[in-house]
Amino acid sequence: MALVNGSVPPPLEGKMRRIGVMTSGGDAPGMNGVVRAVVRMSIAKGCEPYGIYEGYEGLVQGGSLIKRMEWADVRNWVSIGGTLIGTARCKAFYERPGRLKAAKNMVLHGIDALIVCGGDGSLTGADRFRAEWPGLLKELVETKELTAAETAQFQHLNIVGLVGSIDNDLSSTDATIGCYSSLGTICESVDKIDATAMSHQRAFVIEVMGRHCGWLALMAALSTSADFVFIPEKPPSGDWEKQMCTIIKERRALGKRKTIVIIAEGAHDTDLHKISPTRVKDLLTNKLGLDTRITTLGHLQRGGEPCAYDRMLSTLQGVEAVNAVLDATPETPTPVICIIENKIVRKPLDDAIKATHAVAQAIEARNFPEAMRLRDSEFSEYYTAYMTTTATDQPELLLPKEKRMRIAIVHVGAPAGGMNAATQSAVAYCLARGHTPIAIHNGFPGLTRHHDDKPLGSVREIKWLDTEGWISTGGSEIGTNRGLPSMNIEKTAECFALYKFDALFLVGGFEAFTALSELRNGRAEYPSFRIPMVLLPATVSNNVPGTEYSIGSDTCLNALVTFCDAIRVSASSSRRRVFVVETQGGRSGYIATVAGLSIGAVAVYTPEEGITLKMLSQDIEHLRQSFASDRGQNQAGKLILCNEHASEAFDSMEIAKIIKEEAKGRFDARHAIPGHWQQGVRPSPMDRVRAVRLASKCIQFLEDYAGKTKEDIAADSQSTAVIGIKGASVIFSSMAKLEREETDWKDRRPRNEFWLAMKTVVDTLSGRPNPGVKRN
């Protein structure tokens, strides 16, 4: 609403609010997704959104830097990097006179709630602004800048924080907006450096961002199997030079041709003396005689389009921020929107900031165990997983001989990004503990048909160097197959006994889930199946009961989002064109829905909802109205995502034909099928790090059964399980319970799919017809 003669606009009806949204601090991929979600969700809820340009500077300056935002203003913003409303350092806001100006500008625009996306400094400033708010208004009245009547309706200011930071440096959340996009850039760079390092037998020291937080360095090291990592929270021991050189020398002796060292920019030793990339390079060159280079990635890590996860996270957190504003009372502590495992949650901002500062204080006090504890349990788990799975000689981890097991590893179903990462992690963990890892090549058919082939059978013990580099490769290095044990159950049992498997680690999708069910149910007849077995879900479809996340689904989403971004360029260039993109996913609409959320699709068609003629008719009418109101605007191309099994009657080609026919020349429609492109080439960083962490947990789970009798194992319902992420927890679910209570066998998916609520968000933010919601 424009100001009239400087007057304060009247309050909105009921609980509706005028909500300001701003980005502050360093830019991060995904910030634009936040702004888009806040603007459109505010409008959908009957509120008025205002964009505050250039961060706190815009709040202080006011005028044209505070702008009422309309629905079309944020079209396609979700796919654009940086922040389109700008960010700037604002010294004026640090002083009370600057905050007085900011408060006056908010009142003059009628803004009574503020959503801030930025780092801990930006959020701390926002919380202080809220605490001072009553006093600021009082002073504005006393100095006659405003009247008591003008400030009467603004006695309480609600603020909601979202963390936009590539460093992932805020405690209380597993991920900040932008961190996985940045990690993706780092991993892509290291993967490319890896090729030249291998070619020339070189060593590379790669410096990444992270002045006070080692998340990027640790995750990059984990995602690329780096030989050594330096992070602020866990500096190396006093003799780190000798330790690093020994590790690298041992690996070179095993036949490794390259060396990668990752170092955070804030790395230091236990005495807080800085460890520079140059110092590490000189050690590798002078002590080991390695041809060593330094690569500093710098601001490259901030740039580029947000990955699928950051698009989803920014959108869901933006929506939650608006809901938090509407739920707030004057007594509600300022919340920050966080994510724990797979669940969006609100936490008190003050507690999160204090916990974050406590990490820095612990580091400064050289209390590094406390610094690791304060980060969060997931951070410590990833560090442990890295140390366990990358070292070749760790005698302190070896189990007694009677506790060591022969652990078989098999891939089942279609390939998925991260399968190899899970296998490399499992092998490394097994060897560290003294177990014997055994790869079953080409799934269960490979086991039964080719186990005794000469000169090389399909059942092979696997060594540490065998899996070198697997973490960054797509597909399945040991081969995967959709064949089930039931194809030859007797031969499968015979092979289990022949090769004396003590435990089984399965990696795969719904076929692997079915295989585990068959093996469990075969225990009564076949004693060789009375061993502990665990499944790590890995499928692009993310349709395995017992988990909300499957390895490979993030890689698929990134590939699909990249494809859709390219398709949108074509659609926008033609301006009046809609593409119907067919997605994989089996009979689960997860991939279509989350991709739709990540690209701002006009509509998403899923098997759960199906497709009706009435639905198509409404969507076509919506497209007509949307194209008619474009008024020559750019970026007007539109996308519809359709799951491959959304309808028996309408596929993506038929839907495109119907839309084109009904458009009567007003706009065009085409279809596009990315097909197996969606499986991706290299696994995403998220699939890599989660595969490593979860695979290690799976082997730990199997270890618990070492020494138990077959009868005891068969009697324990938990001895066949699926590892999964559910809500805010990583859990192992009993197969018997999952088969009985949580599996839709007909449609090959969980009975209760956690993501279904996201479909409503997709429809709301796309402007899909919904009675009672007005679009501007």
C-alpha positions in Angstrom: 0.0 0.0 0.0 1.4 3.4 -1.0 1.7 6.1 1.7 -0.7 9.0 1.4 0.8 12.3 2.7 3.1 10.3 5.0 0.1 8.9 6.8 0.2 5.4 8.5 -2.0 2.9 6.6 -4.8 1.5 8.7 -4.4 -2.0 10.1 -5.5 -5.0 8.1 -8.6 -6.9 9.2 -8.5 -9.6 11.9 -5.1 -11.2 12.4 -3.8 -10.3 9.0 -0.4 -8.7 9.0 1.9 -6.5 6.9 5.0 -8.6 6.7 8.4 -7.3 5.8 11.0 -9.7 4.4 14.7 -9.0 4.0 18.0 -10.8 3.4 21.1 -9.7 5.3 24.7 -10.6 5.7 26.6 -12.7 3.2 24.5 -14.0 0.3 23.6 -17.6 0.1 21.9 -19.7 -2.6 18.3 -20.2 -1.6 17.7 -16.7 -0.2 15.5 -15.9 -3.2 13.5 -19.0 -2.5 12.8 -17.6 1.0 11.6 -14.3 -0.4 9.3 -16.0 -3.0 7.8 -18.3 -0.4 7.2 -15.4 2.1 5.6 -13.2 -0.5 3.3 -15.8 -2.0 2.4 -17.4 1.3 1.6 -14.0 2.8 -0.7 -13.2 -0.1 -2.3 -16.6 0.1 -3.0 -16.0 3.8 -4.5 -12.5 3.2 -1.5 -10.6 4.4 0.5 -7.8 2.6 4.2 -8.7 1.9 6.9 -6.0 1.7 10.4 -6.5 0.3 13.1 -4.6 2.2 15.9 -4.1 -0.3 19.6 -4.0 0.6 19.1 -5.5 4.1 19.1 -3.3 7.1 20.3 -0.4 5.0 16.9 -0.5 3.3 15.2 -0.6 6.6 17.1 2.5 7.7 16.8 4.5 4.4 13.2 3.6 3.7 11.7 5.2 0.6 11.9 3.1 -2.5 14.0 0.5 -0.7 10.8 -0.7 1.0 8.4 -2.0 -1.6 5.0 -3.7 -1.6 5.5 -7.1 -3.3 3.0 -8.6 -5.7 2.5 -12.3 -6.7 4.3 -11.9 -10.1 7.2 -10.0 -8.7 8.9 -13.2 -7.4 8.2 -15.4 -10.5 10.9 -18.1 -10.9 13.0 -16.6 -8.1 13.4 -20.0 -6.5 15.9 -21.1 -9.1 18.2 -18.0 -9.0 21.3 -17.7 -6.9 22.3 -14.8 -4.6 19.6 -12.4 -3.4 17.5 -10.3 -5.8 16.5 -7.9 -3.0 20.1 -7.3 -2.2 22.1 -7.3 1.0 24.5 -4.7 2.4 26.5 -3.9 5.5 24.7 -1.2 7.5 26.7 0.6 10.2 23.8 2.9 10.9 21.7 0.0 12.2 24.3 -0.7 14.9 23.5 2.7 16.5 20.3 3.7 18.1 19.6 6.6 15.8 19.7 4.1 12.8 17.3 1.8 14.6 15.0 4.7 15.3 14.8 5.5 11.5 14.2 1.8 10.8 11.3 1.7 13.3 9.8 4.9 11.8 10.0 3.5 8.3 8.2 0.3 9.4 5.4 2.2 11.1 5.0 4.5 8.0 4.6 1.4 5.8 2.3 -0.3 8.3 4.7 -3.3 8.7 4.2 -5.1 12.0 6.2 -8.3 11.4 9.7 -8.9 10.0 11.1 -12.0 8.5 14.9 -11.9 8.3 17.1 -14.4 6.4 20.7 -14.1 7.2 23.6 -15.2 9.5 23.8 -15.1 13.2 24.9 -11.5 13.2 21.9 -10.4 11.2 19.5 -12.5 13.4 21.0 -11.1 16.6 20.4 -7.6 15.3 16.8 -8.4 14.5 16.2 -9.8 17.9 17.7 -6.7 19.6 15.5 -4.6 17.4 12.5 -6.4 18.7 13.6 -6.0 22.3 14.1 -2.3 21.8 10.8 -1.8 19.9 8.6 -0.3 22.6 11.3 2.1 23.6 12.0 3.1 20.0 8.3 3.9 19.5 8.1 5.9 22.7 11.1 8.0 21.7 9.6 8.6 18.2 6.5 9.9 19.8 8.5 12.0 22.3 10.5 13.6 19.5 7.3 14.2 17.5 8.6 12.0 14.6 5.3 10.1 15.0 2.1 10.6 17.0 0.8 8.3 19.7 -2.2 7.6 17.4 0.1 6.5 14.6 2.1 4.1 16.8 -0.9 2.7 18.7 -1.4 -0.3 16.5 2.3 -1.2 16.5 3.0 -1.8 20.1 4.4 -5.3 19.4 6.8 -6.3 16.7 7.1 -10.0 15.7 10.3 -11.2 14.1 11.1 -14.6 12.6 14.6 -15.7 11.7 15.8 -18.0 8.9 19.4 -18.9 8.6 21.0 -18.1 5.2 24.6 -19.1 5.5 26.9 -21.3 3.4 29.0 -22.1 6.4 26.2 -24.0 8.2 27.4 -22.3 11.4 24.3 -21.9 13.4 23.8 -24.4 16.2 20.3 -26.0 16.6 19.8 -26.8 13.0 21.3 -29.5 10.8 21.4 -27.4 7.7 21.3 -23.7 6.9 20.0 -22.3 3.6 22.8 -22.4 1.1 25.2 -24.8 2.7 24.5 -27.8 0.5 24.7 -25.6 -2.7 28.1 -24.5 -1.5 29.1 -28.0 -0.6 28.1 -29.1 -4.1 30.3 -26.4 -5.7 33.2 -27.6 -3.5 32.7 -31.3 -4.3 32.4 -30.6 -8.1 35.7 -28.7 -7.9 37.5 -31.4 -5.9 36.1 -34.1 -8.3 37.7 -32.2 -11.2 41.0 -31.6 -9.3 40.9 -35.3 -8.5 41.3 -36.2 -12.1 44.4 -34.1 -12.6 45.9 -35.2 -9.3 45.4 -38.9 -10.3 47.0 -38.2 -13.7 50.2 -36.6 -12.3 50.3 -38.4 -8.9 50.0 -35.0 -7.4 48.9 -33.7 -4.0 46.4 -30.9 -3.7 45.7 -28.7 -0.6 42.2 -27.2 -1.1 41.1 -24.3 1.1 37.4 -23.8 1.7 35.4 -21.3 3.6 34.7 -21.7 7.3 36.4 -19.1 9.5 34.7 -20.4 12.7 32.9 -23.5 11.5 34.4 -26.6 9.9 31.2 -28.0 8.4 32.1 -27.3 4.8 35.6 -28.7 5.2 34.4 -31.8 7.0 31.6 -32.6 4.6 33.8 -31.9 1.6 36.5 -34.3 3.1 33.8 -36.9 3.7 32.3 -36.5 0.2 35.6 -36.8 -1.6 37.5 -39.3 0.6 40.1 -36.7 1.3 43.2 -37.9 3.0 43.3 -35.3 5.8 41.1 -32.5 7.0 41.6 -29.4 9.2 38.7 -27.9 11.0 38.5 -25.3 13.8 36.4 -27.4 16.2 38.7 -30.4 16.1 42.3 -29.4 15.5 44.9 -32.1 14.9 47.1 -33.3 17.7 50.4 -31.6 18.6 52.4 -34.0 16.3 50.0 -33.4 13.4 52.7 -33.0 10.8 54.1 -36.5 11.5 50.5 -37.9 11.8 49.4 -36.5 8.4 52.6 -37.5 6.6 52.4 -41.0 8.0 48.8 -41.5 6.8 49.5 -40.1 3.4 52.7 -42.2 3.1 50.8 -45.4 4.0 48.2 -44.8 1.4 50.7 -44.1 -1.3 52.4 -47.4 -0.3 49.1 -49.1 -0.9 49.1 -47.8 -4.5 47.1 -44.6 -4.2 48.2 -42.2 -6.9 46.8 -38.9 -5.5 46.5 -37.0 -2.2 43.8 -34.5 -1.3 43.9 -32.4 1.9 40.9 -30.1 2.8 41.6 -27.2 5.0 39.0 -24.7 6.4 40.1 -21.1 6.3 39.9 -20.9 10.1 42.1 -24.0 10.7 44.5 -23.9 13.6 46.4 -26.2 15.9 45.6 -27.0 19.5 47.4 -23.8 20.6 45.2 -21.8 18.2 48.1 -21.1 15.8 46.9 -20.8 12.3 47.6 -23.7 9.9 47.9 -22.3 6.4 47.6 -24.1 3.1 51.2 -23.0 2.4 52.4 -24.7 5.5 50.7 -28.0 4.6 52.0 -27.8 1.0 55.5 -27.3 2.2 55.3 -30.3 4.4 54.0 -32.6 1.6 56.6 -31.3 -0.7 59.6 -31.3 1.6 58.8 -34.3 3.8 57.2 -36.6 1.3 58.6 -35.3 -1.9 55.1 -34.9 -3.5 54.4 -32.5 -6.3 51.9 -30.4 -4.4 49.6 -27.5 -5.4 47.2 -25.2 -3.5 43.7 -24.4 -4.7 41.7 -21.7 -2.8 38.1 -21.8 -4.0 37.1 -18.5 -2.4 33.9 -16.8 -3.4 33.2 -19.4 -6.0 31.6 -21.3 -3.1 28.9 -18.7 -2.8 27.8 -18.5 -6.4 25.6 -20.4 -8.7 22.0 -21.6 -8.6 20.8 -23.2 -5.5 20.7 -27.0 -5.4 17.4 -28.9 -5.1 17.7 -29.3 -1.3 18.3 -25.5 -0.8 15.3 -24.7 -3.0 13.1 -27.1 -1.0 14.5 -25.9 2.4 14.2 -22.2 1.6 10.6 -22.7 0.4 9.4 -24.8 3.3 11.1 -22.6 5.8 9.7 -19.4 4.2 6.2 -20.9 4.4 6.8 -21.9 8.0 8.1 -18.3 8.8 4.8 -16.8 7.6 2.9 -19.3 9.7 5.1 -18.5 12.7 4.2 -14.8 12.3 0.5 -15.5 12.2 0.8 -17.8 15.3 2.8 -15.3 17.3 1.6 -13.5 20.4 3.4 -10.6 22.1 4.9 -13.1 24.5 6.2 -15.5 21.9 10.0 -15.6 21.9 11.6 -14.8 18.6 11.8 -18.1 16.7 14.4 -19.3 14.2 13.2 -21.8 11.6 15.4 -24.9 11.7 15.6 -28.4 10.2 16.5 -31.5 12.3 17.1 -34.5 10.0 14.0 -34.2 7.9 11.7 -32.1 10.1 11.1 -28.3 9.9 10.9 -27.0 13.5 10.8 -23.6 15.3 13.4 -23.0 18.0 14.0 -19.9 20.2 16.4 -17.7 18.3 18.2 -16.5 21.5 19.0 -20.1 22.5 20.4 -20.9 19.0 22.5 -17.7 19.0 23.9 -18.5 22.5 24.7 -22.0 21.5 26.5 -20.8 18.4 28.6 -18.3 20.3 29.3 -21.0 22.9 31.1 -23.0 20.2 33.4 -20.0 19.4 34.0 -19.5 23.1 34.9 -23.2 23.6 37.4 -23.0 20.7 38.9 -19.8 22.1 39.3 -21.6 25.5 40.8 -24.6 23.7 38.0 -26.8 25.0 37.7 -28.7 21.7 35.6 -31.7 23.0 33.0 -29.1 24.2 33.1 -27.3 20.8 32.3 -30.6 19.1 29.6 -31.4 21.6 28.0 -28.0 21.1 27.9 -28.2 17.3 25.4 -31.0 17.4 25.3 -34.8 17.4 25.2 -35.1 13.7 28.4 -33.1 13.2 30.2 -35.4 15.7 28.8 -38.5 13.9 30.1 -37.2 10.6 33.5 -36.6 12.0 33.6 -40.1 13.5 32.5 -41.6 10.3 35.2 -39.7 8.4 37.9 -40.8 10.7 36.7 -44.4 10.8 36.2 -44.8 7.0 39.3 -43.0 5.7 42.1 -44.5 7.9 43.8 -47.7 6.8 45.3 -48.7 10.1 43.4 -48.2 13.4 44.4 -51.0 15.8 42.4 -49.4 18.6 39.2 -50.0 16.7 39.7 -53.8 16.1 37.3 -56.1 17.7 38.3 -59.4 19.4 38.6 -62.2 16.9 35.4 -63.9 18.2 33.4 -60.7 17.5 34.6 -60.4 13.9 32.1 -61.3 11.1 31.9 -62.1 7.5 29.6 -59.4 6.2 28.0 -59.7 2.7 27.2 -56.6 0.8 24.6 -56.7 -2.1 22.9 -54.0 -4.2 19.3 -54.7 -5.3 17.1 -52.8 -7.7 17.8 -49.9 -10.0 21.0 -47.9 -9.6 20.9 -44.8 -7.3 23.5 -42.2 -6.6 25.3 -43.0 -3.3 25.2 -46.8 -3.6 29.0 -46.8 -4.1 29.5 -44.3 -1.3 27.6 -46.6 1.1 29.6 -49.6 0.0 32.9 -47.8 0.3 31.9 -46.7 3.8 30.8 -50.1 4.8 34.0 -51.7 3.5 36.2 -49.2 5.3 34.3 -49.6 8.6 34.4 -53.4 8.3 38.1 -53.4 7.8 38.7 -51.0 10.6 36.8 -53.3 13.0 38.4 -56.5 11.7 35.4 -57.8 9.8 35.6 -59.4 6.4 33.5 -57.5 3.8 32.3 -59.6 0.9 30.8 -58.1 -2.2 28.0 -60.0 -4.0 28.3 -58.8 -7.6 25.2 -58.3 -9.7 22.6 -58.9 -7.0 20.9 -62.2 -6.1 21.0 -63.5 -9.7 24.7 -62.9 -9.7 25.0 -64.9 -6.4 23.1 -67.9 -7.5 24.2 -68.1 -11.1 27.8 -66.9 -11.1 29.2 -67.4 -7.5 31.6 -70.2 -8.7 32.5 -68.8 -12.1 36.2 -69.3 -13.1 38.5 -67.5 -12.9 36.5 -64.9 -11.0 33.2 -65.6 -9.3 30.6 -63.1 -8.1 31.3 -63.5 -4.4 34.6 -61.7 -3.6 36.3 -60.4 -0.5 36.8 -56.7 -1.0 39.9 -54.7 0.1 40.4 -51.0 1.1 42.0 -49.9 -2.1 39.3 -51.8 -4.2 36.8 -49.0 -3.3 39.2 -46.1 -3.8 37.2 -43.2 -5.5 33.9 -45.0 -5.3 32.3 -42.3 -3.1 32.1 -39.9 -6.0 30.9 -42.4 -8.7 27.4 -43.0 -9.8 25.7 -46.3 -10.5 26.8 -49.5 -8.8 30.4 -50.6 -9.0 29.5 -54.1 -7.8 26.5 -54.3 -10.1 22.8 -54.2 -9.1 19.9 -56.3 -10.3 16.1 -56.4 -9.7 16.1 -60.2 -9.3 14.9 -61.5 -5.9 16.0 -64.4 -3.7 12.7 -66.1 -4.6 13.9 -66.7 -8.1 16.0 -69.5 -6.6 15.5 -69.5 -2.9 17.2 -72.8 -2.3 20.3 -71.8 -4.2 20.4 -68.5 -2.4 20.3 -70.3 1.0 23.0 -72.8 -0.2 25.3 -69.9 -1.2 24.7 -68.2 2.2 25.9 -71.4 3.9 28.7 -72.1 1.4 30.3 -68.7 1.9 29.6 -68.6 5.6 27.9 -65.2 5.7 27.5 -63.9 9.3 25.5 -60.8 8.3 24.0 -59.2 5.3 24.0 -55.5 4.3 21.6 -54.7 1.5 21.6 -51.4 -0.4 18.6 -50.7 -2.7 15.0 -49.7 -3.2 11.7 -51.4 -3.0 13.1 -54.5 -4.6 15.7 -54.7 -1.8 12.9 -54.2 0.7 11.0 -57.2 -0.9 14.2 -59.3 -0.9 14.8 -58.7 2.8 11.2 -59.7 3.4 11.6 -62.9 1.5 14.8 -63.7 3.4 13.2 -63.0 6.7 10.2 -65.2 5.9 12.5 -67.9 4.6 14.3 -68.3 8.0 11.9 -71.0 9.2 13.0 -73.3 6.3 16.6 -72.2 5.7 18.9 -71.8 8.7 21.5 -69.9 6.7 19.1 -66.9 6.6 19.2 -66.7 10.4 21.7 -64.0 10.4 21.3 -60.3 11.1 20.3 -58.3 8.0 19.8 -54.6 7.5 18.7 -52.5 4.5 20.0 -49.0 3.6 17.3 -47.6 1.3 18.8 -46.3 -1.9 16.4 -45.4 -4.7 15.5 -42.3 -6.7 11.8 -42.9 -6.0 12.2 -42.6 -2.2 9.4 -45.1 -1.7 10.9 -47.5 0.9 8.8 -48.0 4.0 10.6 -47.1 7.2 12.3 -44.0 6.0 11.5 -40.5 4.8 14.8 -40.3 2.9 16.5 -42.8 0.5 20.0 -42.5 -0.8 19.9 -41.4 -4.4 16.7 -39.3 -4.2 18.7 -36.0 -3.7 20.9 -36.8 -6.7 17.7 -37.5 -8.7 16.2 -34.2 -7.6 19.3 -32.2 -8.6 19.4 -33.9 -12.0 15.7 -33.2 -12.5 15.9 -29.6 -11.3 18.8 -29.0 -13.7 16.8 -30.5 -16.6 13.8 -28.4 -15.7 15.8 -25.2 -15.5 17.0 -25.8 -19.0 13.5 -26.6 -20.2 12.2 -23.4 -18.5 14.7 -21.3 -20.6 13.1 -22.7 -23.7 9.6 -22.2 -22.4 10.4 -18.6 -21.3 12.1 -17.7 -24.6 8.9 -18.6 -26.4 7.0 -16.8 -23.6 3.7 -18.4 -24.1 4.7 -22.1 -23.7 4.1 -24.7 -21.0 6.1 -27.9 -20.8 4.8 -31.1 -19.2 7.8 -32.9 -17.8 7.5 -36.6 -17.0 9.3 -37.7 -13.8 10.3 -41.1 -12.5 9.3 -42.2 -9.0 7.3 -45.4 -9.6 3.9 -45.1 -7.9 5.2 -42.6 -5.4 4.8 -38.9 -6.2 7.7 -37.8 -4.0 10.1 -36.9 -6.7 7.5 -35.0 -8.8 6.2 -33.1 -5.7 9.6 -32.0 -4.3 10.9 -31.1 -7.8 7.7 -29.1 -8.3 8.3 -27.3 -5.1 12.0 -26.7 -6.1 11.2 -25.2 -9.6 7.9 -23.5 -8.9 5.8 -25.8 -11.1 2.3 -24.7 -12.1 0.9 -28.1 -11.2 2.1 -31.5 -10.1 0.4 -34.8 -11.0 1.0 -37.7 -8.7 -0.3 -41.3 -8.5 -1.6 -40.7 -5.0 -4.0 -38.0 -6.3 -4.4 -39.2 -9.9 -5.6 -37.1 -12.8 -9.2 -36.3 -13.7 -10.8 -34.4 -16.6 -12.1 -31.8 -14.1 -8.5 -31.3 -12.8 -7.1 -30.8 -16.3 -9.9 -28.4 -17.1 -9.2 -26.3 -14.1 -5.5 -26.2 -14.7 -6.0 -25.2 -18.4 -8.3 -22.4 -17.3 -5.7 -21.3 -14.8 -3.0 -21.3 -17.5 -5.3 -19.2 -19.8 -5.7 -16.6 -17.0 -2.0 -16.7 -16.1 -0.8 -16.1 -19.7 -3.5 -13.4 -20.2 -2.2 -11.5 -17.2 1.5 -11.7 -18.2 1.5 -8.4 -19.9 4.6 -9.2 -21.8 6.6 -10.0 -18.8 9.7 -12.1 -19.2 10.4 -15.5 -17.6 6.8 -16.4 -18.5 7.4 -20.1 -19.4 5.6 -22.6 -17.2 6.2 -26.1 -16.2 3.9 -29.0 -15.1 5.4 -32.1 -13.6 3.7 -35.4 -14.1 4.8 -38.7 -12.4 5.2 -41.6 -14.9 2.3 -43.5 -13.2 0.1 -40.5 -12.3 -2.7 -41.8 -14.5 -3.5 -44.9 -16.6 -5.4 -42.7 -19.1 -3.1 -39.6 -19.4 0.6 -39.6 -19.9 2.7 -36.5 -20.3 2.4 -36.5 -24.1 -1.4 -36.8 -23.9 -1.6 -34.0 -21.3 0.5 -31.7 -23.5 -1.7 -32.4 -26.5 -4.9 -31.7 -24.5 -3.5 -28.4 -23.2 -2.4 -27.3 -26.7 -5.8 -28.2 -28.2 -7.7 -26.4 -25.5 -5.4 -23.3 -25.6 -6.8 -22.5 -29.1 -3.6 -20.8 -30.1 -3.3 -18.5 -27.1 -0.3 -20.5 -25.9 1.7 -23.6 -26.8 2.3 -26.9 -24.9 5.1 -29.5 -25.3 6.2 -32.5 -23.3 9.6 -33.6 -22.2 10.8 -36.9 -20.7 14.2 -36.8 -18.9 14.1 -40.6 -18.4 17.2 -42.2 -16.9 18.9 -38.8 -16.9 17.3 -38.4 -13.5 19.5 -41.1 -12.0 22.3 -38.5 -12.3 26.0 -39.0 -13.0 27.8 -38.3 -9.8 26.0 -38.6 -6.5 25.1 -35.3 -4.8 27.1 -34.3 -1.6 24.0 -35.0 0.5 23.7 -38.5 -0.8 27.4 -39.1 -0.3 27.6 -37.9 3.3 24.4 -39.5 4.4 25.4 -42.8 2.6 28.7 -42.8 4.6 27.0 -42.0 7.9 24.1 -44.4 7.5 26.2 -47.3 6.2 28.5 -47.0 9.2 25.5 -47.2 11.5 24.3 -50.3 9.6 27.5 -52.1 10.2 27.4 -51.1 13.9 23.8 -52.5 14.0 25.0 -55.9 12.5 27.9 -56.0 15.0 25.5 -56.1 17.9 24.6 -59.6 16.9 28.1 -61.0 16.8 28.4 -64.1 18.9 24.7 -64.8 19.1 23.2 -68.1 18.1 21.1 -68.5 15.0 18.1 -69.3 17.2 18.5 -66.2 19.2 18.9 -64.1 16.0 15.8 -65.6 14.4 13.8 -65.0 17.6 14.7 -61.3 17.6 12.3 -59.4 15.4 14.7 -56.5 15.2 17.4 -58.7 13.6 16.0 -57.8 10.1 15.6 -54.1 9.9 15.6 -51.0 7.7 17.6 -47.9 8.7 15.7 -44.7 8.1 15.3 -41.0 8.8 11.9 -40.3 10.3 11.1 -36.8 11.5 14.1 -35.7 13.6 15.6 -39.1 14.2 17.6 -41.9 12.6 16.0 -45.2 13.5 16.1 -48.9 12.8 12.6 -50.3 12.1 11.8 -54.0 12.4 10.9 -55.6 9.0 8.1 -57.6 10.5 6.4 -54.4 11.7 7.0 -52.6 8.5 5.6 -55.4 6.4 2.5 -55.7 8.6 1.7 -52.1 9.4 3.4 -49.6 7.0 3.7 -51.1 3.6 1.4 -50.6 0.6 2.5 -53.7 -1.3 0.2 -53.1 -4.3 1.5 -49.6 -5.1 5.1 -50.3 -3.7 5.3 -47.4 -1.3 4.7 -46.6 2.4 1.1 -46.4 3.5 1.6 -43.0 5.1 3.9 -40.8 3.0 5.4 -38.0 5.0 5.6 -35.6 2.0 2.0 -35.4 1.1 1.5 -32.0 2.9 4.1 -30.5 0.5 1.6 -31.0 -2.3 -0.6 -28.3 -0.7 2.5 -26.0 -0.5 3.2 -26.5 -4.2 -0.3 -25.6 -5.2 -0.5 -22.6 -2.9 2.8 -21.1 -4.1 2.0 -21.8 -7.8 -1.3 -20.0 -7.6 -3.2 -23.1 -8.6 -6.9 -22.5 -8.3 -8.1 -22.6 -4.8 -11.5 -21.1 -3.8 -11.2 -18.1 -1.4 -7.6 -17.2 -2.3 -7.0 -14.1 -4.2 -3.9 -13.6 -6.4 -2.4 -10.2 -7.1 
